[in-house]
Amino acid sequence: SPLPKVRPDRPLEAELRALIAVSSAVAGVHRFDEVLDAVGEQACKVLRAAGISISRWEPEHDRMRTLSNAGELNPGEDERPANETWALTALDRRLVERAVPYVIALDQPDLPDEERRFLELIGRGSALAAPIRFGQRVWGVLEAYSSVGAPPFTASNVRFAEALCTQVATAIGRAELFSRLESLAYEDPLTGLPNRRAL
């Protein structure tokens, strides 16, 4: 018998279909930015997020570098920012050092002033952040933002975001493998110099 259509009142089914779509993107493409596009699109759809951002942690500079934005972009935001970096907040530091996801919302009475000002500045009602782990450390972060007045994110949203982060980590591994294979194909492994194929 044919599969039933996905209904909006079945969030687990929507999450499963989104994870399958992202897994297919990871398996079928060689370019990392295509995976980021798929993750952003599916995350916006399932989380009903106004925006999604994927950033890489640069521990040597102690900053985050935004790689991809999806959804409704604020003025001055680009889908692929050329050079957008930002300093870590206390919550971000906990996220990258201990891999602890978080959800913040304007309606939280105990929300720190720094986080409240941030949400107000970007015109969002709540934010969710989940760590992207690669190897033994946090590589980056996936963030989702809801519109002001929309329901804030929940613990189940965090679980889905963490599942998406696992897919991003798989894509990072594939991208590093392809990069290594390409360098092996074009350079001498002993000297590191370009080989005959490269010339």
Residue pairs with C-beta under 8 A, 6 or more apart in sequence:
6 13
6 14
6 17
7 13
8 14
11 46
11 156
14 45
14 46
15 46
15 160
15 163
18 42
18 43
18 45
18 46
18 160
18 164
19 42
19 163
19 164
19 167
21 38
21 42
22 35
22 38
22 39
22 42
22 164
22 167
23 167
25 34
25 35
25 37
25 38
25 39
26 35
26 38
26 167
26 170
26 171
26 174
29 35
30 174
30 178
32 171
32 172
32 175
33 67
33 68
33 80
35 167
35 168
35 171
36 54
36 67
36 68
36 168
36 171
37 68
37 70
39 52
39 54
39 142
39 164
39 167
39 168
40 52
40 54
40 68
40 69
40 70
40 71
41 70
42 164
43 49
43 52
43 70
43 142
43 144
43 161
43 164
44 50
44 51
44 52
44 70
44 71
44 144
46 160
47 128
47 144
47 153
47 157
47 160
47 161
48 146
48 150
49 71
49 128
49 144
49 145
49 146
50 71
50 72
50 124
50 145
50 146
50 147
50 150
51 69
51 70
51 71
51 72
51 73
51 74
51 124
51 144
51 145
52 68
52 69
52 70
52 71
52 142
52 143
52 144
52 145
53 66
53 68
53 69
53 70
53 142
53 143
53 145
54 66
54 67
54 68
54 132
54 140
54 141
54 142
54 143
54 168
55 64
55 65
55 66
55 67
55 86
55 140
55 141
55 143
56 64
56 65
56 67
56 139
56 140
57 63
57 64
57 65
57 96
57 138
57 139
57 140
57 141
58 64
58 65
58 85
59 96
61 85
62 87
62 88
63 85
63 86
63 87
63 88
64 85
64 86
64 88
64 92
64 140
64 141
65 84
65 85
66 81
66 84
66 85
66 86
67 80
67 81
67 140
68 79
68 80
69 77
69 78
69 79
69 80
69 81
70 79
71 145
72 147
73 79
74 122
74 123
78 84
88 96
89 114
89 115
89 118
90 112
90 114
91 102
91 104
91 115
91 129
92 129
92 141
94 100
94 102
95 101
95 102
95 129
95 131
95 138
95 141
96 131
96 138
96 141
97 138
99 131
99 133
99 138
100 131
101 128
101 129
101 130
101 131
101 158
101 161
101 162
102 128
102 129
103 126
103 127
103 128
103 129
103 152
103 153
103 154
103 155
103 157
103 158
104 111
104 115
104 119
104 126
104 127
105 111
105 119
105 125
105 126
105 127
105 152
105 153
106 116
106 119
106 120
106 125
106 126
106 148
107 125
107 152
118 127
119 125
119 126
119 127
122 145
123 148
124 145
124 146
124 147
124 148
125 146
125 147
125 148
125 149
125 150
125 152
126 145
126 146
126 150
126 152
126 153
127 143
127 144
127 145
127 146
127 153
128 143
128 144
128 145
128 153
128 157
128 158
128 161
129 141
129 142
129 143
129 144
130 141
130 142
130 158
130 161
130 162
130 164
130 165
131 138
131 140
131 141
131 162
131 165
132 138
132 139
132 140
132 141
132 142
132 165
132 168
132 169
132 172
133 139
133 165
133 169
134 169
134 172
134 173
139 169
139 172
140 168
142 161
142 164
142 165
142 168
144 153
144 157
144 161
146 152
146 153
185 197
186 194
186 195
186 197
186 198
187 193
187 194
187 195
187 198
188 194
188 195
